[in-house]
Amino acid sequence: MTELVTLADVVAARAALADVVRVTPLEPSRPLTDLLGGPVWLKCEHLQRAGSYKVRGAYLRISRLTAQQRQRGVVAASAGNHAQGVALAAGLLGITSTVFMPVGAPLPKVAATKRYGAHVEFSGSTVDEALDAAREYADRTGAVLIHPFDHPDVIAGQGTVALEILEQCPQVTTIVTAVGGGGLVSGIAVAVKALRPDVRVIGVQADNAAAFPPSLSAGAPVRLDSMRTIADGIAVGRPGELTFAHVSKLVDEIVTVSEEEISQALLMLLERGKQVVEPAGSAAVAALLSGAVRPATPTVAVLSGGNIDPLLLLRVIEYGLAAAGRYLRLTIRCGDRPGELAAVLSLIAEQRANVVDVEHQRRSPRLRLGEVEVGLSVETRGPEHSEALVRALRGRGYLVSFAAAEAD
């Protein structure tokens, strides 16, 4: 039987991390409070050192290595946040680190990992494939593998988040957090179920990278055949043996959210909460906004990370606006006559919509002689305004088609 991490382990971890990690703030969320009818708070782990909670577990794990192990250095695999946590922790402890990252890992995360002092190698297209390469490197060189989630020290370190939450919001009834491999939710559940067994712990995965639901149904970790999500920080294809044991015993529920819901949550956090988070970091909020979770309040949602590529942020904002009915990408087919484009733009202006960009296409096999296509990106005030705009355009005889923006 797998031995679980204990409250004593988490308390000891907090003492070891006292001079290393920040006690991150707990901020109220007015939009979520209004939606749920009771207090909702945001645990701002995106403001942690290296931009996520990951440094907690990484530092604890590395700090407990023997002198001989430290001399051999450490190796890790990550899409970005664990990489930065390991690189920072190893640098603080004077240990060399090598990190394997998937090909296509976000460039800002790669750059930050290098700045913290790690040597970066690229391998595979997923975290799981990068982890295989890291294991091979550890076997070949003797470097110590710092697993991103499946180790008692990592789980205990992440569990210190829960100790802070319980002190900052002693009346909490529900804690919601993103889940990838399960280290954070496992650590939170260990502390919460020991100190406040009445508090519900709920994990959130992306629909297209959700390995825990089938694993829990099967009674053992199950590997996904494929994953595709903007939330790279929680794109893990198989739960760990240790994290699975914790989640199956201690976590109350695992739910999933769509790409649209993640994008809308990120947009709400940016627009209303003034919080810049990555897609994975907004997953807990996505579950609350979408109704995937209808918790008793007070509720705390963990914003697990804030390391987002600015280019991805632009695309996700556009995607979130489109999903919220506030951004349209229209294709309008009209006559190829002088003044026709001006007439289209005037009509859009009359409807009080804002044109972001315009593309004029005269040469296409779809077009008949004397026709043109005009591609438009338009900002609106919401779904009703978008529908009114499309009705007005079609009412003038224009052939209109449209599609939501893609996030990736």
N, C-alpha and C positions, 0 to 999 in steps of 0.2 A: 504494500500500500504506500502511495506517495505521501511523504511527510510535508505538511503544509507549513508555510511561514507563520509565525506567531506574532501577537501584539508586542511581546517583549523584543522580538527582532526589529520591529518597526520603531519602537521607542529607542532602541540602541542605535538604529540608523540615524534617527534625528539628532542624537548627541554627536555622532560622527560627522554629520553634515552641518553642524551649527555655524561654523565659520566659513562655509563654502557656498551654500545656496541662499537665495533670498526667500524671505517669507512673502510670497506674492499677495497682492491685494485681493479683496473680495468686493466687487463692485455691484451695486444694484442695477437691475435692468428694468426700466419703466415699460418698454413694449411687451416684454414677456410677463411682467407682473400684471399688466392690464389684460393680457390674453388669458392667463391662467386664473386670474381673480385672487391672487395671493402673492406674497413676496417671492421673487426669483432673483438669485444672485449669480454673478459670474466669477469663477475662480480663475484669476488671470495668470495662468502658467505660461502664456505666450510672452510674459514680461520677465520670465526666469532667465538666468544667465544662459547664454547660447540659444535663447529663443524658445525653449520648451522644457518640460519637466524631466527630460531624459538625463540631464546631468546628475540628477539625484541618484538614480540607480547606477549609472556609469561610475561616478566617483566612489560610491560605497564599495562597489565590486573591485575596482582597481586599487583602492586604498588598503584592501585586505590581502593583497598579494604578498608573498614572501619576498625577501631580498633577492633570492635566486630567480624567482619568476619575473620580478621587475627588470632584471638585467636582460632577459630575453625579449622584453617588449610586449606589446599587446596588439591584437588584431580584431577588427570588428567589421560588420556588414550593415549597411543602412542606406535608405533613400535620402537621408539628410539629417534628421534631428538626432538620432542616436550617434551618427557620425560626429556631429559637432559636440555632443555631450562627451563622447569618449576622447576626442581630440583635446577638448578643454581640460577634462579631468586628468588625462595623461600628462599634459603640459604642466598643470599645477603640481603634479607629483614627480616631475622630472623623468618621465618614462617615454620612450619612443613608441609611436603608434602608427599602424598601417590600417587604412580603412578601404574596404571593397564596396564600391557603389555601383548600382545598375547603370548600364549605358543609357544615357538620356536623363540621368538624375538632374534635378533643377540646378542650373549653373550657380545661382547665389549660394545654395547649400554646399556645392562643391568648393566654391571659392572660400566660404567661411570655414569649412573643415580644414582646408590648407592653411588658412591664416592662423588657426589655433595650433598648427604645428604638425598635423598628421600628413603622412604620405598617402596619397589617394591612388587606388587602382580601380579600373572599371571592368566589370564582369557580369554577363547576363543582362536580361531585360527586367528582372524582378528582384526584390529583396531576397527571396528564397534562393535564387540562382547565385546572387552575390554571396549569400551565406555559405553556400557549398564551396565557393572559391576561397572564402575566409577560413573554412575548416581545413581545406587542403593546404593552405599556407601555414596554418598553425601546426599541422602534422609535419610539414616539411622543415620548418624553421625553429619550432619550439616556442614560438610566440603564444601567449595566452589568449584564447578566444574570449572576448567580452560579448556574450550573447545579448541581443537587443531586448529580450524579455524573459527567456526561460532559465532563470537562475535565481536562487533564494535571495542573494544580496541585491539583485536588480529589483525584484519584487518588493523587498523590504524598503529599499530606497524610495521607490515610487510611492509606497504607502504613506510616506511622511506628508504627502499632499493632504491626505484625509485627516491627519492630526491637526493640521492648520485649519481645515474647514470646520471641524468640530469645535475648535476654540473660537473661530471668527463668527460662526453661526450656530450656536449651541441648540437652537430651536429647529434645526434642519430636519426635514422628514424624508427627503429624496435627494440622492446625488446621481447625476447623469454625466457620463463621460464617454469619449470616443474609445473605440477598441480596435486594435490591429492584431498584434500577437497576444495581447492580454495582460502585459505586465502591469500597466497602470491600474486597470480595473481590478486586478487581483490584489495589488497592494492596498488599494482603497478599501476593498471588501474585507480584507484581513483586519484592518484597524477598526472599521465601522462596525462590523458584526461582533467584535469583542467588546467595544465600548458602548455602542448604541444599536443593539440587534433589531430595534424597531425601525431603523432608518433603511429605506429601500435603496439598493445600489443597482443602477440600470446602465448597461453598456450599449453603445451605438456603433453599428458598422455601415459601410457603404453597400448599397444593394449589389453592386457588381464586384465586390471584394469581401463578401461575407462568409468566412469559413466557420464561424462559431455555430450558427444555426444548424447546418447539416452535421457538424461534429457532435453537438449536444443531442441531436436526434439519434445519431449512431452510437452514442456512448463512448466515443473515442475520437481523437483528432482525425479529421478528414481533409485531404488536400484538394483544393479547387483546381479544375482543369485550366481555367483562365481567369484573368482579372482585367478590368478596365474602369478606372475611376480617376477623377481629378484629385481625389484625396490620397495622394501618394504616401502620406505619412501613416495611413492605416491599411495600405494595400499589402496584406500578408496572406499568403496562400494556404497556410496550415498553422493552427494553434500549436503552441508548445505542449509537451506532456505535463510539465509542472503548472503552467498557466491554465491548461484545460482542467486540471484537478481542482484548482482554486475556483475557477468560474463555475464549474458544474456544482460545486458544493456551497459557495458563498454568494454568488451574484444572483439577484432576484430575476432579472430579465435581460435578454439581448434583443434589440430591435434593429431594423435597417431603415435607411433613408436613401432617396434617389439623388442623382446628380443635380437635378433642378432644385431639390430641397436644400442641399448643401450650398448651392450657389446663392439661393435666396437668403439663407442664414448668414452667409459671409457678407452679403450686401447689407443686410439689416444691421449687423454688428458694426460695419464700417460707417453706414449712414446715420444710424440712430445712437449707436453706442460709442462711436469714435474709437473702435478697437480694430486694429489691423491683425487679422489672423489668417492662417493658411486654411485650405479646404478641410483638412482633417481636424484642425482646431475648432471648426465651426459645427462639427457633426452633432455634438450634444445639443446645441441650440437648434439645429435643423430638426431634431427629433421632437423638441418642444413646439416649435413653430408649426410643424406639419401635422401634429396630433398623433404621431407614432407613439408618443408617451403622453399620458394625461395624469400627471402626478399630483399627489397631495402637496401642498405648499406649507412652509417655505421649501423651495427647491434650490439646489446649487448645481449649475452647469459648469463643467470644467472646460476652459478654453486651453487646449493642450499644447498648441504651438502657434508661432507667428512667423515662421520662416517661409515666406511666399515670394516666388519670382515675380518681379513687377510686371513682366509681360503676361504671365498667367493671371495676375490680379486684374489686368485690363480685360482679358478674355472672360474671366469669371464674372466680373461686374456686368459686362455686356450680356452674358448668359443669364445672370440673375435678373437683370432688368427685363430681358425677353420673357423669362419664366413668370415674372410678375406682371406681364402685360404692359410694360412701360417702354419697351424698345421693340421696334418692328424692322424687319428687313423685307422690303417690298420689291416685287418686280411688276412694273406697270407696262402693258403693251398698248401703244397708241399710234396714231398716224404720224408719218414722217413729214411734217409740215412746219414751216417757219412759225415760231411762237408757241408750238405745242408744249415743249418742255416748260416754258414760262407759265403756261396755263396750269400745268400740273402743280408746279411749285406754288403758284398763287392760291390754288384750291387748298393745298396743305396748310399754307399760312392762314387762310380763312378759318381753318379748323383748329388753329392755335397749337399745331404740332411743330416740332423743331427738326429740320432736316440736318443730319450730321454729315452725310456724304452722298454723292450722286455719281452713277456710272451710266454712260450713254452707249448702247449697243445697236449698231446698224446691221452688222453682218452675223447672221445666225441662221442655221437651217430651219429653226423653229418659226422664223418670221416670214410673212408673206410680203410680196412686193408692196412698197409704200408703208411698211410698218417699222417701228423701232421698239426696243425694250429699254426701259429706264429702271436701273437698280437704285433703290433708295434705302438709306438707314435713317429711321425717324424715331425721335424721342416723343413719348406721349405721357399723359398724366396717370394712366392706368388702363385696365382692361376695357372699361366702358368708353373711354376716350379713343382707344385703339379701334374698337368696333365702329364707333361713329365715323372715324376717319375713313375706314375701309368702305363703309356704306356710302359716304359722300363721293368717293372716287368711283365706285361702281355705278352710282347714280348718274354720273356724268358720261357713262358709257365706256369707261376704261376697264380693260381686263386685268384684274389684280390677283397676284398669287404671293404668298409670303410663307416664311419659315422662321422658327426661332434660331437664334445664334447658337453655334456649337461651342462647347467649353474646351474641347481639345481635339 
